[in-house]
Amino acid sequence: MTDPITLDGFFLPPPIKVSTYTQLEFGPVQIRLPVLTATTLSDVINQLLAAQEQYLSKQPTMAVLEMIDAAVARWLKPEDPMREIAELVLPNITGLSPAMIRFGLTLILKGYRKDSLYRILRHELGDAHLLDEFQPKKENPNCLTRAVGPRITTNIIAGNIPGLGITDLIATLVTKSACVCKVSSHEPFSPALFAQTLVQIEPRLAYCLAVLGWSGGRPEAKSLEEVAFDRSELVTATGSDEAVTAVRQAAAQSQPVSGRFIGYGHRVSLGLIGREALDNLENVAQAAALDVAMYDQQGCLSPHLFYVETGGDHFPRQFAKALAEELKRLEHELPRGILDTPTAARLHQIRSVAEIKQADGEEVIVFGSESGTLWTVIYEDDPAFVLSPLYRTVRVKPIDELTHVIPLLEPWRPYLQAAGIAVSEPRRVLLAETLARAGLNRICPVGRMQQPHPGWPQDGRRFIADRVRWVDLETS
Amino acid sequence: MNRKTDSIYDEVLDFIGHPVEERFNTLALRVFSFQFERNPSYRRYCEAKDQTPDTVLSWREIPAVPTAAFKELDLVCDRPEKVFFTSGTSQGPTKRGRHPVPRLDIFRASVLPNFMAHLLPDLAELRMLILAGSPVLWPHSSLAHMMEVVRKEYGGSDSVYFMTDAGLDLEGLSRSLREVCEQNRPVMLAGVTLAFHQFLDHCRERRMAFRLPPGSRIMDTGGFKGRKIDLLKTELYRRYEKALGIPQTHIVNEYGMTEMSSQFYDNVLADHLNGLSRPRHKRVPPWVRTRVVDPETLEERPPGSTGMLRHYDLANCGSVMALQTEDLGHTIGDGFEITGRAMGSEARGCSLLVEEILRTR
């Protein structure tokens, strides 16, 4: 796409109007965001609260799930106009390749169909109708109970993975909460587009949403945050540790003490390959390569490195080589996106340092794309857990026994998210128990790291249950 | 050291003393051959890249070593006379880079004329007030060594270091500046940007400002950590001007690194005295070449476009001449300007050293 185009990254419920806008530039794409005053934001919130009260709070949960499902279904159809816009625009905004956007959007959204959402509710609340009415409390015949979502939730969303912010909107709507969604300047587009999709399905539901932006940390943002946080029963924030900490502090100042805050900060993931899995070297390498390549390693579920067990029929370095070959293959299927100069320089530097260590005779082998920094696999015998500079740069380290990674993970405990594992079935549960105690929140097969089951415990939390409050009706 | 070794070192010394542009390529290739032969890790690195003295015909093709490799390997061609370390603690999470220097006379030879050309083009004889540690305080710092070389040669007997093991001596520096104003004798303030920062804050708190005698000048180095450098610099230089009365034409920024023997200085003072008016940029001394390359293709970037800075410093003949830095920049005229750092690079440089001192006070 070369012709310049301006698109709205915001969505405001009528009759709210703003007269000043700011634009974020992404090559030929400009994303327009409103410049809000505290008064306007206050009006927006009044509007949302009224819509929530008059419409959303009275809808049965199943009806809400149906509407969300209809919107998600449209985004899953390649020929749908909304989906087409997303596919056209998001590569410019995120730098990811069009093929990656296509694959990634489907991967994220397919987990939020009606059936999946229903199952999440059943699992997390025990009964999907607890958000509609009182239900008998198990183990207590004299008491009924129900769940009530916040009247309004503010979601501060991250921009590392395109489309991921939509899942925050979905979770909020499932709890029948109105939603102020503050977009990230890195991906300020898909939430507003999703809101536009909802308008076409049920405007009354869409008008429980406001999608907008402000620059966190700036003086003018303070008054907006005060308004939003003061009136939100729940504030969620996803982003860097610094960003989440800033929101947490601002929320603590503005929210009533009873207000809730959920923060999702920096997280890292890794892969563990058992010696027995190397029997299928090609398969396991192919699976691992997909985990590395997805979203160019920008997700909290992206592996920074793989520990590979020694003592099998294949050496860990053979896994590194096979992984490199698979990354090379993916270069065509799911090309890497475009990098800015500082990032590319960083990748180049890290690769050349490894190359010179290899030349010096250290136990280091570098496999890299022939041109540029498209992908890099660094095999090294130093077992330390080190972070990857991402963008398809991954280290492979031999380890004599998988459980020996536990002490290496200790310094990273607060940041651990997922482990992709490839081990035989008898070892799986035991290894998972160990990893769970080490701080990981999700353990899955290698190759599935970027395809979590819907409702997976991100940062160890529940998707819906952590957002609601409980009300008991005692009958005697 | 055998005769062959001495001969290449002496040739470099001779070139620095009498640079002839046409001879640079030949000498650079000779230095490359020498380093290829004497440094096994570097040799294997070049061989892996298939860039060896047999195939390399221009200094531009000499394989550049990433500066971060100085943390991992001893990159040296002879027994070092001195080893400089990058700042940071040996116990810290990051390893320290080490630059072994076999001949300090070459280091000195590259420091002096370059400093003279950019800080003292008017041949002024100035007292130096140094906002950095002496080699006694910072024994492993190449910056401290360089300052001492300059102080001994140009500084005069009343030049003083104001960094102590208790941090920057703010009172002492204020006293000296008052003296300077009373005596109306121009002075050179030289040091690390962070120390200047600290002194400017001190001045602001005490509502103190100096009007240093005309001809006074500043040499500052390091400390921007690569973020919004332009903005920070403009702001900082305005503060220098306000607190010390030194105009921007007399504020010369130095850019150097532990891994490199030569330095780069801003053009502003030399240009001002020559009646030239060009944008502020770093000048490249005749025994150094700097290329701006694309990190993806490693091709040279067109003038004005940002890329990675790659330096080829003949004065590094005893270690590695071709250095791939983590700095980003673009060419301007006969030089370049730094615009940032490779993302995620660890904080480094002299600034960390000072930060540690400031913190432990």
Contacts between the chains, C-beta under 8 A, distances in Angstrom:
chain1	res1	chain2	res2	distance
A	339	B	296	7.4
A	340	B	343	7.7
A	341	B	294	7.9
A	341	B	295	6.2
A	341	B	306	5.1
A	341	B	307	6.4
A	341	B	308	7.7
A	341	B	328	6.0
A	342	B	328	6.0
A	342	B	340	5.8
A	342	B	341	7.0
A	342	B	342	5.5
A	342	B	343	3.8
A	343	B	342	7.8
A	343	B	343	5.0
A	343	B	344	7.9
A	344	B	294	7.9
A	344	B	295	3.7
A	344	B	296	5.3
A	345	B	295	4.2
A	345	B	307	7.9
A	345	B	308	4.7
A	345	B	326	6.8
A	345	B	328	6.1
A	345	B	342	3.8
A	345	B	343	7.5
A	346	B	326	7.5
A	346	B	342	4.1
A	346	B	343	5.0
A	346	B	344	5.1
A	346	B	345	6.6
A	347	B	295	7.2
A	348	B	295	4.4
A	348	B	296	7.9
A	348	B	298	7.9
A	348	B	308	6.9
A	348	B	324	7.7
A	348	B	342	7.9
A	349	B	66	5.0
A	349	B	68	5.9
A	349	B	324	7.0
A	349	B	326	5.7
A	349	B	342	5.6
A	349	B	345	7.5
A	350	B	68	7.9
A	352	B	65	7.6
A	352	B	66	4.3
A	352	B	69	7.3
A	352	B	324	6.4
A	353	B	66	5.0
A	353	B	68	4.8
A	353	B	69	5.2
A	353	B	72	6.5
A	355	B	45	6.4
A	355	B	48	6.6
A	355	B	49	7.9
A	356	B	41	6.5
A	356	B	42	7.8
A	356	B	45	4.7
A	356	B	65	6.2
A	356	B	66	7.0
A	356	B	69	4.6
A	356	B	72	7.2
A	356	B	73	6.6
A	357	B	69	7.6
A	357	B	72	5.5
A	357	B	73	7.3
A	358	B	48	7.3
A	359	B	41	5.6
A	359	B	42	7.7
A	359	B	43	7.9
A	359	B	44	3.7
A	359	B	45	3.9
A	359	B	47	7.6
A	359	B	48	5.6
A	360	B	40	7.8
A	360	B	41	3.9
A	360	B	44	7.0
A	360	B	45	7.8
A	360	B	72	7.4
A	360	B	73	5.3
A	361	B	41	7.6
A	361	B	44	7.6
A	362	B	72	7.9
A	371	B	296	7.5
A	371	B	297	7.1
A	372	B	296	3.9
A	372	B	297	6.6
A	373	B	295	6.9
A	373	B	296	6.1
A	389	B	344	5.8
